[in-house]
Amino acid sequence: MKLHRKIIHCDCDCFYASIEMRDNPSLKGKSIAVGGSPQRRGVVATCNYEARKFGIHSAMASATARKRCPELIIIRPDMEKYRTASRQIHNIFQRYTQLIEPLSLDEAYLDVSECEHFAGSATRIAEEIRNEVRRQIGITISAGIAPNKFLAKIASDWKKPDNQFVITPEQVEAFVAILPVKKLHGVGKVTANKMKRLGINTCGDLRKLEKEKLQKYFGNFGERLYQLSLGIDNRPIQTDRIRKSVSVENTYAEDLLDMNSCLIELPDLREQLSKRLENISPKYDINKQFIKIKFHDFVQTTVEMVSQSTDINNFSSLCKEGFARGNKPVRLLGMGVRISPKELSSIKREHPEQQNTIDQLSLIPEEL
């Protein structure tokens, strides 16, 4: 008898906004967003379901969101408060399994295949996790239960908010057959439009094509598409995720008109970056420094260099090079470093012949 994995994907419902409504009950029932000020070119980080009825979504300019909903209440993010809630939620996860793969503060995969609680029922485990989060944290969380990560993530979104959805091994083939291809991770607007032109609207349509044709149309992604169309995803839970970069960025209320104006902002950005690096620096080595510039017309460029530090002079040189590419007012400046785990760095030095394997490891995405 084949044993199937039991994967739960937990995803908090409009996490930042839910925390704010928890702490200020007068906000309930009102349209709220967490993000930057409309007067300072802020963007929406998240919003509650009342705001979503107006077409507001994450990454939308706060000014646009306010135009769509004049009554919208925009709250400045309190990241430390959200991190505290996230730690509390993960403490609940750990009561059921140590095989936890965090994707963000409010989202994680759990492998409960070996969990003995509730006679090993992943459905009942997910229900209890959701109940405990509601009781102890004061917010709601949705869950998807399935034999693999791909399907669990789709399932968690199926009946949002404050609900859960189960895809059993016996249901996989029929469920995936009618699943729209736009639901597949990695299928963005461009790929979805290409598929539509080819008459591919569901995973069932994908299955009808030979793997060779899928590779012809979609390159290396074709093999992955074929596997997903069959509901196959053998990726294990990764309890230790490899970070590839750390960065900070600021969008300015008024454009930075010239290069000197940009250079003046670099020390403040570097201070923000240093604070972010404090928690991870013992585990990682810096490999590169980079500067990101978004000009007033939204054209964007990134410049980087090999480095093992956060030298401000290097950032200045990169900023000058990046600004010269556009030589026009700047609305956003970003600064960061490329990093790798210290153990990988030592392997590179001692075993250069393993470089290809190390490079592949460094490409593991930070988020699904």
DANORLIN-V997570 format. One record per residue. N is the residue number from 1. PHI is phi as a letter, one per 30 degrees, with the letter a starting at -180 (999 if undefined). PSI is psi in radians with two decimals (* if undefined). OMEGA is omega in degrees with one decimal (NA if undefined). Layout:
# DANORLIN-V997570
N/PHI/PSI/OMEGA + N/PHI/PSI/OMEGA
This chain:
# DANORLIN-V997570
1/999/2.24/-178.5 + 2/d/2.27/178.3 + 3/c/2.24/-179.6 + 4/c/2.52/174.1 + 5/d/2.70/176.7 + 6/c/1.83/-176.7 + 7/c/2.32/174.0 + 8/c/2.24/172.2 + 9/c/2.03/-179.9 + 10/c/2.30/-176.5 + 11/b/1.99/-179.9 + 12/d/2.59/-179.6 + 13/d/2.05/-178.4 + 14/h/1.12/-165.7 + 15/e/-1.06/-176.7 + 16/e/-0.79/-178.8 + 17/d/-0.65/179.6 + 18/d/-0.70/177.8 + 19/d/-0.74/-179.3 + 20/d/-0.68/178.4 + 21/d/-0.60/175.7 + 22/d/-0.76/-175.6 + 23/d/-0.27/178.5 + 24/b/1.47/-175.1 + 25/e/-0.39/179.8 + 26/d/-0.25/-179.8 + 27/d/-0.30/-176.7 + 28/d/2.36/-178.9 + 29/i/-0.16/179.0 + 30/c/2.76/178.1 + 31/d/2.03/179.9 + 32/b/2.68/174.8 + 33/b/2.63/173.8 + 34/c/2.17/-177.5 + 35/l/-2.84/-177.6 + 36/d/2.91/-177.1 + 37/d/2.43/175.7 + 38/d/-0.48/-179.5 + 39/d/-0.22/-176.7 + 40/b/0.56/177.1 + 41/h/0.58/179.2 + 42/d/2.87/176.3 + 43/b/2.77/179.6 + 44/d/2.19/175.1 + 45/d/-0.76/174.3 + 46/a/2.92/177.8 + 47/b/2.86/-179.7 + 48/d/3.10/-173.8 + 49/d/-0.49/175.5 + 50/d/-0.70/179.4 + 51/d/-0.58/-178.4 + 52/d/-0.40/176.9 + 53/d/-0.37/179.0 + 54/c/0.10/-179.4 + 55/i/0.24/179.5 + 56/d/2.46/-179.2 + 57/a/2.94/-180.0 + 58/d/2.61/-179.4 + 59/i/-0.01/174.7 + 60/d/2.49/176.1 + 61/d/2.35/-178.7 + 62/e/-0.61/179.0 + 63/d/-0.70/177.4 + 64/d/-0.73/179.1 + 65/d/-0.73/179.9 + 66/d/-0.60/177.2 + 67/d/-0.69/-179.9 + 68/d/-0.55/-179.4 + 69/b/1.58/-177.9 + 70/e/-0.43/-179.0 + 71/d/0.02/-175.6 + 72/d/2.26/175.3 + 73/c/2.09/-178.4 + 74/c/2.15/-175.5 + 75/c/2.36/178.5 + 76/d/2.36/-177.9 + 77/d/2.51/174.1 + 78/b/1.45/-170.1 + 79/d/-0.60/-179.3 + 80/d/-0.66/177.6 + 81/d/-0.69/-179.8 + 82/d/-0.64/178.2 + 83/d/-0.66/178.2 + 84/d/-0.80/178.8 + 85/d/-0.67/179.4 + 86/d/-0.77/178.4 + 87/d/-0.69/179.6 + 88/d/-0.69/178.6 + 89/d/-0.72/179.8 + 90/d/-0.51/174.7 + 91/d/-0.62/176.4 + 92/d/-0.78/177.9 + 93/e/-0.72/-172.9 + 94/d/-0.21/176.0 + 95/d/-0.31/-175.1 + 96/c/-0.45/179.7 + 97/a/2.66/172.3 + 98/c/-0.09/179.1 + 99/d/1.43/-175.6 + 100/b/2.26/176.9 + 101/c/1.72/179.2 + 102/d/2.37/176.6 + 103/c/-0.49/177.5 + 104/a/-3.03/-179.1 + 105/d/-0.54/-170.6 + 106/c/0.29/-171.8 + 107/b/2.41/-179.5 + 108/a/2.69/169.6 + 109/c/2.49/174.8 + 110/b/2.27/172.6 + 111/c/1.91/-177.3 + 112/c/0.43/-177.6 + 113/e/-0.60/-176.9 + 114/c/0.10/-178.1 + 115/d/2.34/-176.8 + 116/c/-0.12/178.4 + 117/d/2.51/177.3 + 118/h/0.71/178.7 + 119/h/0.51/176.8 + 120/i/0.20/-179.1 + 121/d/1.94/179.2 + 122/d/-0.57/178.7 + 123/d/-0.82/-179.1 + 124/d/-0.58/175.9 + 125/d/-0.79/179.2 + 126/d/-0.73/178.7 + 127/d/-0.76/-178.2 + 128/d/-0.67/175.9 + 129/e/-0.80/-179.3 + 130/d/-0.69/178.3 + 131/d/-0.73/-179.0 + 132/d/-0.69/177.7 + 133/d/-0.70/179.4 + 134/d/-0.77/-176.8 + 135/d/-0.81/-170.5 + 136/d/-0.62/-176.8 + 137/c/-0.46/177.7 + 138/i/0.36/176.6 + 139/b/3.04/179.6 + 140/c/2.70/-179.6 + 141/b/2.44/177.6 + 142/c/2.76/-176.5 + 143/b/2.57/173.2 + 144/b/2.35/-178.2 + 145/b/2.22/-176.5 + 146/a/3.02/-179.9 + 147/d/-0.15/179.3 + 148/a/2.99/-174.5 + 149/d/-0.75/-178.9 + 150/e/-0.89/-176.5 + 151/d/-0.59/179.6 + 152/d/-0.69/-179.8 + 153/d/-0.73/177.3 + 154/d/-0.72/-177.6 + 155/d/-0.61/-177.6 + 156/d/-0.41/-178.9 + 157/c/-0.10/-170.4 + 158/d/-0.64/-176.8 + 159/b/0.50/177.5 + 160/d/2.63/-2.3 + 161/c/2.94/172.6 + 162/h/0.96/-179.7 + 163/a/-3.12/175.0 + 164/b/2.76/-177.2 + 165/b/2.40/-175.8 + 166/c/2.34/170.6 + 167/c/1.89/-179.6 + 168/d/2.81/178.8 + 169/e/-0.60/-178.9 + 170/d/-0.35/-176.9 + 171/c/-0.18/-171.5 + 172/e/-0.92/-173.7 + 173/e/-0.82/-178.8 + 174/d/-0.68/-179.5 + 175/d/-0.85/-176.2 + 176/d/-0.55/-177.4 + 177/e/-0.64/-177.6 + 178/c/0.08/-178.2 + 179/d/2.20/177.8 + 180/d/2.42/-177.2 + 181/d/-0.41/179.5 + 182/d/-0.23/176.8 + 183/d/-0.22/-176.7 + 184/d/2.37/177.6 + 185/d/2.29/-179.5 + 186/j/-0.21/177.9 + 187/c/1.68/177.6 + 188/d/-2.92/-176.5 + 189/d/-0.74/-177.4 + 190/d/-0.86/-179.7 + 191/d/-0.69/179.6 + 192/d/-0.72/178.8 + 193/d/-0.69/177.5 + 194/d/-0.74/178.7 + 195/d/-0.71/-179.5 + 196/d/-0.71/178.4 + 197/d/-0.50/179.4 + 198/d/0.03/-179.6 + 199/i/0.35/-179.3 + 200/c/1.90/-179.7 + 201/c/-0.48/-179.2 + 202/b/2.94/175.7 + 203/d/-0.48/175.2 + 204/d/-0.65/176.2 + 205/d/-0.67/179.4 + 206/d/-0.69/-176.9 + 207/d/-0.47/-176.1 + 208/d/-0.32/-179.2 + 209/c/2.49/175.4 + 210/d/2.65/-178.5 + 211/e/-0.62/-179.3 + 212/d/-0.69/179.5 + 213/d/-0.69/178.4 + 214/d/-0.69/177.5 + 215/d/-0.59/177.5 + 216/d/-0.76/-177.4 + 217/d/-0.63/-170.2 + 218/b/0.20/176.5 + 219/i/-2.51/-178.8 + 220/d/-0.43/-180.0 + 221/d/-0.34/-178.4 + 222/d/-0.72/178.8 + 223/d/-0.74/178.6 + 224/d/-0.71/178.9 + 225/d/-0.71/-179.4 + 226/d/-0.75/178.7 + 227/d/-0.79/-179.3 + 228/d/-0.61/-179.6 + 229/d/-0.37/176.9 + 230/c/0.01/-179.0 + 231/i/0.34/-177.9 + 232/c/2.23/176.0 + 233/a/1.80/-175.0 + 234/c/0.19/-179.0 + 235/d/2.27/177.5 + 236/d/2.90/173.0 + 237/d/2.27/179.6 + 238/c/1.77/-177.9 + 239/d/-0.43/176.8 + 240/c/1.86/-178.4 + 241/c/2.51/-177.8 + 242/c/2.05/174.8 + 243/d/2.53/-179.0 + 244/c/-0.39/-177.5 + 245/a/2.81/171.7 + 246/b/2.31/-176.3 + 247/a/2.87/173.5 + 248/b/2.74/176.5 + 249/a/2.67/178.5 + 250/b/2.36/169.9 + 251/c/2.24/-171.1 + 252/c/2.46/-179.7 + 253/d/-0.61/176.1 + 254/b/2.47/-178.3 + 255/e/2.50/170.0 + 256/d/1.98/-165.1 + 257/d/-0.47/-177.0 + 258/b/3.11/-175.7 + 259/d/-0.71/-179.6 + 260/d/-0.63/177.8 + 261/d/-0.63/177.6 + 262/d/-0.76/-177.5 + 263/d/-0.59/-179.6 + 264/d/-0.50/-177.5 + 265/d/-0.26/-172.5 + 266/d/-0.74/179.8 + 267/e/-0.68/178.9 + 268/d/-0.73/177.5 + 269/d/-0.72/-179.0 + 270/d/-0.63/177.4 + 271/d/-0.72/177.1 + 272/d/-0.72/-179.8 + 273/d/-0.74/-179.3 + 274/d/-0.67/178.7 + 275/d/-0.67/179.9 + 276/d/-0.55/-177.5 + 277/d/-0.30/-175.2 + 278/e/-0.71/-174.2 + 279/d/-0.38/-175.0 + 280/c/-0.22/-174.0 + 281/e/-0.59/179.2 + 282/d/-0.38/-174.7 + 283/c/-0.24/-173.0 + 284/b/2.69/171.5 + 285/c/2.52/176.1 + 286/d/2.33/179.7 + 287/c/-0.54/-177.6 + 288/b/2.73/169.0 + 289/c/2.59/176.7 + 290/b/2.73/175.8 + 291/b/2.36/176.4 + 292/c/2.32/-179.8 + 293/b/2.27/171.6 + 294/c/2.06/-177.6 + 295/d/2.98/-174.3 + 296/d/-0.42/179.4 + 297/c/0.24/176.9 + 298/i/0.08/170.9 + 299/d/2.36/-172.5 + 300/b/2.53/176.4 + 301/b/2.62/177.3 + 302/b/2.34/179.5 + 303/b/2.36/-179.5 + 304/b/2.88/179.6 + 305/b/2.68/175.9 + 306/d/2.30/-178.1 + 307/a/2.69/176.4 + 308/c/0.36/-175.9 + 309/b/-3.01/173.3 + 310/c/0.72/-176.7 + 311/e/2.18/-177.2 + 312/d/-0.53/178.7 + 313/d/-0.63/176.5 + 314/d/-0.75/178.2 + 315/d/-0.66/178.2 + 316/d/-0.77/179.2 + 317/d/-0.73/178.9 + 318/d/-0.67/179.5 + 319/d/-0.75/178.4 + 320/d/-0.76/179.8 + 321/d/-0.74/-179.4 + 322/d/-0.74/-179.3 + 323/d/-0.64/-178.8 + 324/d/-0.40/179.5 + 325/d/-0.45/179.6 + 326/c/-0.67/-179.9 + 327/h/0.86/179.3 + 328/b/2.91/-175.7 + 329/e/2.56/-175.1 + 330/c/2.31/178.0 + 331/c/-0.41/-177.3 + 332/b/2.38/173.7 + 333/b/2.36/175.9 + 334/b/2.70/-178.6 + 335/b/2.44/179.5 + 336/a/-3.09/178.8 + 337/b/2.56/169.8 + 338/d/2.40/-174.4 + 339/b/2.87/173.5 + 340/b/2.66/179.7 + 341/e/2.53/-177.4 + 342/e/-0.62/-178.9 + 343/d/-0.59/176.9 + 344/d/-0.65/179.5 + 345/d/-0.69/-179.7 + 346/d/-0.62/177.3 + 347/d/-0.70/179.2 + 348/e/-0.72/-177.4 + 349/d/-0.70/-173.5 + 350/d/-0.48/-176.9 + 351/b/1.27/-178.4 + 352/d/-0.37/-178.6 + 353/d/-0.26/179.5 + 354/c/0.24/-174.1 + 355/e/-0.72/-177.5 + 356/d/-0.75/178.5 + 357/d/-0.72/-179.9 + 358/d/-0.74/179.6 + 359/d/-0.67/178.8 + 360/d/-0.70/177.8 + 361/d/-0.68/-176.7 + 362/d/-0.20/-179.7 + 363/c/0.00/177.0 + 364/e/2.15/-175.5 + 365/d/2.61/178.4 + 366/d/-0.45/178.7 + 367/b/2.52/179.5 + 368/d/*/NA
